[in-house]
Amino acid sequence: MERAHQKHVLVLITNPFAVINVIHSGLMAELGKHYRITVMSDLLTTAEIERFNRHFKLDMHWLHTPFPPISKFAKWLRAIQMLFFGHFFGLETIRIKVMERGAVLHWLFCISRKNLALTYLTGSLVVIIRNSLIRRTMLHGFHTSVAGANFHAVISTSPLDLRENAITNSLKVRGALCVSMIISWDNLTSKGVINAKSDLVLVWNNKMAVEYQQLYSMFSENAAVRISGIPRFDAYSRKLADQDVHLHKLSGVDSSKRVILFTTGAVKHHSCQKYIIEDLLRYAKIRPDIAILVRCHPGDNLRRYDCFKSVRNLHICQPFGQGGSIIPPVDFLEKLHCQLARCQVCVQIASTMLLDASAMGKPCISIAYDAHPGLHYISSVKRFYDYSHQLMLPDCLKANRVHSRGELFATLDQALAGTCQTTGIENAATSFIHHGAPNAVGLTAHCVREWLG
């Protein structure tokens, strides 16, 4: 029940995975014990807020004020800023994305990096553009439209989104405190700059904290940085119902089968992933006790796998994304937990699922080969493993990268025989994900309460 003496906090949600990280994880329930929570979102509707309230026993309110449109000029400025940001810090992710735009542009990017004066100039321009974007995105009439709400603080769950920056900047000039949650390990080096002045920044682990301080010291700000872990990963420490029964109901997988879980990536990153399924089916052909479970990314196209519908030992599911649905179902984390618990080994392509599987103590194979040998680096999956956030992984989490079908089969043999070493992997994942223990929800809420009071 809402209590008048509680401080009022506005939570901004513009990303489906932010929904999972703050609502499904239990973080919103924890924050709701101490604050009045209002959600501003261009994803969720009043009906969806009510559905989440009922299922998770929450008391969230929905702010009917829509997010402001971002001008084309502001978007262009931010794109230029991202390029300069990557140039100044020598970020591999940005360099590779520039390479995808053309050889000449990539050559200019690399050769200009050798000129200290040009590098200094791009750094200065990043600061100038950031100050300009903070001013340009400030909505002078927004505070008036929500004056009665009297927001004490705003929590930005996707602080590298200009829409959230606009709301944050508009409330901050009126005295509201700003908490920025970095929701993924790649955000700081692949999404550009946070164009808002944060008071508190929450990151997953110590490596990200150091990374934030290195990248944002140029702005001469005094944001507090706290390590909070990943709230949604707390689900993996919870007791799970009968996983065999659950998985059979979920996807039809027989309880007697050993399961290989393959998680796909979004279409915009992977134009073809069928070759991996074909290789897994080839592996399972002489092993009748194996079932292949394909979990499609919400950004993947389920119809691309229609050609496999008649294969008996292959089961395909997509948690959300089909039919235009972009809201994760209430049991999203439970289903993922069940699938990971039930599988013997997970297969993925340079995704966060490596961390999910490792957190569960499951061997995880990273595909680093393409459907066609000799594919140019710009189009190859190999480039994803050179991204900045992949480079920060502990060595043991890079151990099961396979560069050919033969290596995949050999590593699957080891994983299914139980000869893969997972102790070191689990320990490394624990320090990378939880910063000590699987209590990221409690730790995140504690950090927020410590700062906001």
N, C-alpha and C positions, 0 to 999 in steps of 0.2 A: 504494500500500500504506500502511496506517495505521502511523504512527510514534508511539511513546509520548511522545516529547519535544515533539511539536507541541501547541500550545494548542488546546483544544476549543471550538468555536463552534457555537451553536445557531441555526439559521435558521428563522424562522417564515414559513409560507406559507399564506395564507387566501384568495388571490385568483388567478384563472386568469392574469391579465396579469402578476402577480408571478412566476408560473412562467416566463413568456416572458422577463421582464426579468432574472431571475437564473440560470435554467438554460439556456434556448435561446440566450441571448446569448453564453454562454461565460464569464460572470462566476463561476459556481460552479466551473468548471474551473480558473480562475485562482486563486481563493481556496483550492481544494483542494491547491494546490502548497505552501501555507504553513500550513494549519490542518487539523485533523480536523473534518469537517463532519457534523453531525447535523441532520436536517430534522424539524420538527414541523409537521404539516399536517392539516387536516380535509378536504382535497381529494385528496391523494395517498395511495395505498395502498402496501404493501410491493412489490407487483408493478409498480406504476408507477415507483417509485423504482429498482427493478432494471432496468426497461426504459430509463429515462433514463441510468442508469449504463452500460449496454451501449452505447447509441447515442452518447453524448457522452464516453465513456471517463472516467467519474467514479467516485468512491468515497464517495458519500453514504450515510449510515445513517439509518434511520427511527426516530424516537422513538415508541414505542407508546402513550405516555400521551396520552389525548384532551384536546382543549381543554375548559376548564370552561364550563358554561352561564352565560350572563349573565342576571341577574335582570331582571324587567320593570321594577322600580324603577330599576335602574341605567340601563337603556335610556331610561326616561322622563327621568331626570336629564340624560342626555347630549343628548336632544332639546331640552330647555329650555336647556341650556348653549349649544347651537348657535345657538338663536334669540337669546340674549343676546350671544353672540360677534359675530354679524352686526349686531346693533343697535349695540353699542359701537363697532365699526370702520366701520359704514356700508357693509357688503359688499353689492354689487349682487346677487350670486347669491342670497344669503339673502333680500334684499328681494323679489326676483322670486318665489322659492319661497313666501314669505308671501303674496304677491298671489294665487298660485294657490289658496290656502286660503280666500280670500274678501275682499271689498272692505272690510268693517268691520275685520277683523284687519290688513289692509294699511294702512288709515287710522290705526289706533292705533299701528302700528309707525313710520310716517312722522312723525306728529305728536309722538310721544314723543321722537323723535330731536332735536327742537328744544329739548327741556328738558335743560340741562346736568346738572342734579342726577340726573335719571332715567338719563341716559347714563352718568354716573359710577357709579350704583348697579348697572347691568347689568354694567359692567366688573368691579366688585367681586364680584358674584355668580358671574361666570365663574371667577374665581380660587378662590372658596370651593367651588364645585361640582367644580372640577378636583381640589382637594386631597381632597375627599370621595370622588371616584371612584377616585383612586389608592389610598386606604385600603381602600375597599370591594372593589376588584378584586384585592387582594393575597391570594394563596392560601398560607396559612401551612403547609400540609402538602405543597405542591408541591416545595419544595427537598428535603424528605426523600425523596420518591419518585424523585428523579433525583440523589440525593447521590453515587452512584458515578460519575456522568458528569463531575463537576467542571468545569462550563462556565465558561470564562474570559470569554466574551462572548455576547451575544444580538443577532442582526441581525433587526430587524423590517422586513419588506418591505411591510407595509401598516400603518404606525404609527397610522393614524386608525381602526383597528378595535379595539373594546374587548377582544376576545378576545386579541389580540396584546398589548395593554396589560397585561392580567392576568398573562400569563407574564413580560413584561418587568419589571413591578413586583415580582413574586415573586422573581425572580432578582437584581434590583438590590439589594435589601436584604441579600443575601448576598455582595455585592461584585462581581457580574458587571457588565461594562461594556455599555452599550446603544448600538447603531448604528441609527438610523432612516433608512430610504430612502424619500423621497417619490417615488412611482412615476408620478405624473402631474401635469401643469401646473395642473390645476384643484383638486387636493386641499386645498391650504392655505386656499382661500376657499369651498369648497363642502361639505367633509366634517366641519366642526366643529373640535374641538381634539384635539391629541395628549395623551391623559391618561396620560402616562408621562414620566419625567424622562430625556431622552436625554443621552448624553455626546457623541455625534457625529451630526450631521444632514447627509445627502447630498441635494443638490438639483440640478436640471438646469442652471441658468444663473444669471447675476448678478441678474436681475430677481427670481427666486424666492428667492435668498439675501437680498436686501433685504426682500422681502415677509415672509419668515420672521422676520427680526430685528424688523421693525415689529410683527408680530402677537404675538410671544412674549416681547418685552421686559417685558411686564406681569407675567410669572411670575418675574422676577428669577433666571433660571437662567443658567448659563455654558456651555451646549452649544456645541461647536465646529461651525461651519457650513462645509461644503466644497462646491465646485461640481464635479460629476463628469460631467455630460452624461447621456445616456440609453443605457445598455448595449446594449439591443436594436437601436438604430439603427446600431451598428457593422456590422451585417450588410450594410448597403447599400454598404459600401466593399469588400466581398469579391468575388472573381471569380465570375461567374455562368456556369453551363453554357449551352448553346444555348437561349436563351429562347423562340425560336419553337417548337422541338420540345417543350420542357417545357410551354409554355402550351397547345399543341395536345393533349398527353396529359392535361393537367390539366382543361381545360374544353372542348376541341373547337374552339377559335378557329383559323381558317385563317390561315396565316402571311402571306398576301397582303393581309389586312385591316388597316386602321387601327383602333385600339382605343380606345374611350372606356370608362374604368373608373369605375363608380359604386359607392361603398361605402355601404351602408345603416347606419342606427343601430338601437339597441335599441328594441323595441316599447314599453317603458315611457316612452320619451321621444318617440317618433314613432308616432302611431296610424295614420298613412297615409303611405306613401312611393311607392305605385304611380303617382301622378301624375307623378313625376319620370321613372320608367321610360317612361311613355306619352309624355312630352315628348321624351325622348331617341330613342324609336322614331320619333316624328313627324319629328324632325330627320334621322334616318338613312334615312327612307323614300325620299328622292330622291338618296341617296348610297350606292349599292350596295357601295362599297368600305369601308364602316364596319361594325364589329361592336361591340355593346354587351356588356360584361362586368360583371355585377352580383355583387359580393362582399358577401355578407350578414354582418352583425354576428352574433356568437355569441348575442346576446340577441334577435335577430330571429326571426320565425316564417317559415320557408322556404315553408310551405304557402300563405302569403298571395300568392305569386307563381305559383301553379299555372295561373292564367289565361293566362300567357305561354309555357307549355310548347311551343306549336306555332309560335312565332315563330322563324324560321330564323337571323336575325342577332343573336339575344339568347342569351347564355349566363349561367347563374346557378350560383353555387357558394357553399358555406358551409364555412369551414375547420374549425369545430367548433361544437357547440351542439345539433346535431340528435340526436334519440333520447336526450336527457337527458345527453349527454356534455359535461362541463365542463372536460376536460383538453385543452390544446392539443396537437396531434400534433407529433411530433419535427421535421417539416419545415415547420412553420408559417411561420417567417421566410423560408425559401427560396422558398416559394410566393408569399408577399407580395412579396418582392424581385422575383421573376420577373414578376408581374402589373404591378408599377409600372414595371419596366424596359421591358416590352413595350408599355404603353399610350402613346398620344400626349397624353392629357389625363385628369386625374382629377376626378371630381365627388363632392362630399360635403356633409353638413349639419353645420356647426359641430363638427367632430370633430378628433381628433388626426391623422387621415389627411392633413389640410392640411400638417402638419409632415413626415409620411412622404414625401409627394409632393414637397414643396419640398426635402427632403434629397436626393432623387434628381434634382433639377433639372427636375422635371416641372411644367407649369402646372396649377394646381388651382383649380377653380371651387367657390365656396361658395354653396349654394342658400339664398336669404333670402326666398323667396316661398312661398305656400301653395297648396294645391289649389283653394281657393275665396277669391277676393278679398274683403276686408272681414272676414275671420276675426278675432275678438277677440284682442288682444295676448296674453292669458293662454294661449291655445291655439295661437298662431302660432309658427312657427320663428324669427321675428324676435327673440323674447325671448332665445334662446340666444346671440345675438351681443352681448347686453348683459351677459352674465355677466362677473364680475370677471376671470377668466383670459383671456377673449377681448379685454378692453380692454388687456391688457399686450402684445399682439402688435405687432410693428413695422408701420408703416403699409403697407409694400409687401406684407405678407402678408394685408392686408385688401382689396387692390386688386380682386380678382376675385370680389367678392360680387355676385350677380345678384338683382334684385328682381322679375323677370318672365320669362315664357317668351321674349319677344323679346330681352331682355338675355342670356339663356342662349344662344340661338342665335347672337347676334352674337359672344359671347365664345368659343364653340366654333369659329366660323369663324376667329377670330384664332389660337386655340391650334393648330388643325389646319393652318393655313397657316404656322405657325411664326413669326408676328409678335408673339406675346406675349413681353414682356421677362422673362427668367428669371434673368439674371445677378444683379441686385439681390436677387431673391427668394432665390436660392441662398446668397448671402452673408449675408443676414439670417437665413436658417434655420440656417446654420452657427454663427453666434454664439448663436442662441437654443437650439440643440440640443446642439452639441458643445463649446461654449466654446473654440473654436479649431481642433480637429482631431477626426476620427472615431476616437477611441481611448478611448471612455468606459469600456470594460471594464478596460483597463489603469489608467486614472486612478482609477476607483472602487476597484479592488483596492489601488492605491497609497495612497489615502486611508485605507482600512481598516487596512492594514498599518502605516502611519505612526502611527495612533492606538492600535491594539491591540498592536503590537510583533510 
